[in-house]
Amino acid sequence: MEKKERKENRYGLLGKNIGYSFSQGYFTKKFKDLGLADHSYQNFDIETISKVEDILQQQGIKGLNVTIPYKQEIIPYLDRLDPIAQKIGAVNTIKIAPKGLIGYNTDAHGFKTALLPFLKAQHVKALVLGTGGASKAICFVLDELDIKHTYVSRSKKKNQLLYDELDESVMQTHTLIINCTPVGTYPNIEDRPPIPYQYVGEKHLLFDLIYNPEKTRFLTLGEQKGAAICNGKTMLVGQAEKAWEIWNTPD
């Protein structure tokens, strides 16, 4: 039997229930296109964040991406944070460096790259659906762009809105709506965030961080009302390329 070639430069994705992941296919193709036969990328689907210690002890690990639900839980396992990740409070990229584990956030870069071509003058206020690690990167970018934003969630917290509080007035003044929740991800493609879609119109831009399916129910309903729409594919490519740059930049 032919001996399987050992991959000396190993990368991967930390997350839970990530069989759908974009990253593994993207980087596997990238390594092939670049002729990097000694590089590999795999999913590390773990039940609890404590399992990351076992992964980090494996040979050849050079860098990791992090996804739901560990973008915040991973932080105590790192030696230091890049200033942007520190400010955001969430990590989606880890560099294994000689001086330890460094946490970065490339979601912000990816989101900004994807959002800018769609922005118009009326997009001055945003509703951010969800309060997890991804939403923190989104709000970081909105602050950079001077777009006022309000979190929307199912539980009431200070300076946040409940979905039930999204009336016609709120919807008309917040013309950028960003879904940072996993609601609508394959295979639950008929699910959508419970916003009042009847108040969505031509001035709205609906951005969904989900990329599978390419057009979620959230985006479809917005499009039917005349809104501009964008899914998370461009954002993912942007954050992946930024992660690759980080992994290959000498300390």
N, C-alpha and C positions, 0 to 999 in steps of 0.2 A: 504493500500500500504506500502511495506517495505521501511523504511527510508534508503536513500543512505548513506553509510559510508563516513564520512568526512576524507579527507586526510590531515594530520597535517603537513607533510613535503613535500612541493611542489617545483618542479623544472620545468624548461621549456626552450624553444628556442625562442629567439627574431629574427625576420626576416621578409621578405616580399615575399609572394607567396611561402610558405614553406610546402605546403601540401605533397610534395614528401619526406619530411625530414627523414633522417636516425635516428636521435637522439631519437625521441619519441618512436619508436619501440624498439630501443636498450635498453634504460633505463627502459621502461615498463617491458621488459623481464628480465632485470637485477634485478629489484625490486622483481619480482615474484620469481626468482630463489633464491634470498637471503631471501625470506620470509618477506619482508618489506611491510606489508599490509597497513601501514600508509604513504607510499611514493607514489607520483604520478609525472608524467612528461607530459607536454602538450605543444603544439605549441601556441605561441603568435604571430599571423600573424598581423602585424601593418603596416598601410599606411605611417606613419611618425614616426621618432624616438621620438618625443615629447610624444607619447602615452605610452612610457616606464614608465612615472611617475605614470600613473593609475595602471599599473601592479605592480609596487613596493609598492603601498599602499595596495595591497590585502594581506589578512592574510595567513600566512604559507609559504611564498616564502623564500626558503633557498639558492637557487642558480640558475643561468641562464647561458645558452649558447647564443652566438650571431653569426649570420651568415649574408650573403649578404642581404642588402647593408649597414649594420649598424656597422661593425667592427671598423670603425674610428669615425663615428658619435656618438657612445655611450660614448666616452671618457669624454666629458664635464659633463656628468651626474654622474660620479664616483668621489669618495673622494680621491682615490689614485690608483697608478698603481704599480704592481709588476715590478721589474727592467727589466725583459725580455720584458714585454709588453711595458714598457716605451721606450726601445731601438727599438723595432719593430715598434711602433706607431700604433698598432692595437690590439683590444681586442676580444677574442671569448669566454671568461669565466668570470663570475662575481660571486664573493663570497659576500653574505650578512653577514657581520661581526658586532659584537657589536660596533665597532668604525667606521662603515660606509661601503660603497660599494668599494670593491677592484677589480680591473681589472687585468686579467691574459691573457696570450696567450699560449694555449696548442697546437695550430696548428704546431708550430715549433717542439715540442716534437713528435707529431704524424708523421709529414713529415720525420723527421730524422730517426725515427724507421722504417718507410716504405722504405725509399730510400737506406739505407746502404747495405742491402743484394744484391742490384742490381748494385752497383757501381763497375766499373772496371777501370783499369789504364788509359784508354783513355778518361775517363769522367772528363776532366780538365776545360772545358768551357761549359757554359749553356746559353740557350735562355729561358727567362722567359716571357711567353705570358700573357699579362695583367698586370695592375699596381694597382689593388685594394688592400684591406686589406689582403687578403690571400697571395698575392704575396710578401708582406713585410715579412711575417713569413718565406716564402720559401727562400728569399734572406738572411735572418738572418742565416739560417742553412747553405746555400751555403758559406757564409763568414766563418762560423765556420769550415767548411770542406776544406777551401782554394780552392774553385772552383770559378773561375772567371765567372761573369754572366752579361748579358745585357738584359734589358727590351725590349720587342717588343710590340708596340701598334698601334692603328689606327691613332693617332695624334702625330705629331712630337714634341718631347721635347729633351732637352739637354741630351746627353749620352744615348739616346734611339734609337732604330731602328724602322722604319716602316716595315710592312709586305712586301711591295714592294721592300725593300732593302735586303731581304734575298736571296742572290744569291748563286751560287754553292760553292764559297769560304767560305762564312759565315756558310753555312750549314755543310760543311765538317770539319770545325774547332770547331764547337759547337755541340758536340755529345750527349749532354744532353739537352732535350727539355721538358719544363714543362708547361702544360696548366693550368693557374690559372684563366681562364675566364669561364663563364657558357655556352659557346658555345658548343652545342652537348648534353646538358642535356635533358632528357625526358621531353616533347614528341617530341622535335625537334632533333631526333636522327640522321638525315642525315646531320645536320650542322657540320662543323668542322672549326678550325682556318685555315686561308688562307696562310699556309706555302707551299713552293714548295716541295711537298712530293717526287718528282722525285729524289731529292738529299739525301733522307734518305736511310741509308744502315745498314749493319750488325754491325757497330761500334756504332750505335745510341742507346740511351735509351730514350723512350718517356714515360713520367709520366703525367697522367691526374688526376687532383684533383676531377673530376667528378666520381661518383660511380653508377649513374643511367642514362643510362644503364651501365652494368658491363664493356662492351667493346664499347667505343664510336667510332665514325667514325675516329677520330683522331688516336686512338690506332689501329684500324683495318688497316688503310692505312699504318701505320708504321710497323705493323707486316707483312704485305704483302711484304714489302721491306727488311725484315730480321731483323728489329730492335727488341730489347728487349722492353717489355711494362709493365706498372703497372698502375692500376687504384687507386682511392682514398679510397677504402674500408679499407685497413690496416691503413692508416693515420687516418681515422675517428675513428676507434676503439682505436688507440693509444691516440688521443686527448680526447676522451670521458673518457677513464680510468684515464687519468691525471686530468681531470676536477673533476671526482668523488673523487680522492685522495685529491685535493685541498679543495673541499667542506667539507671533513671529517677530515681535519687537524686542530686541535685547534690553535687559534691565539696565 
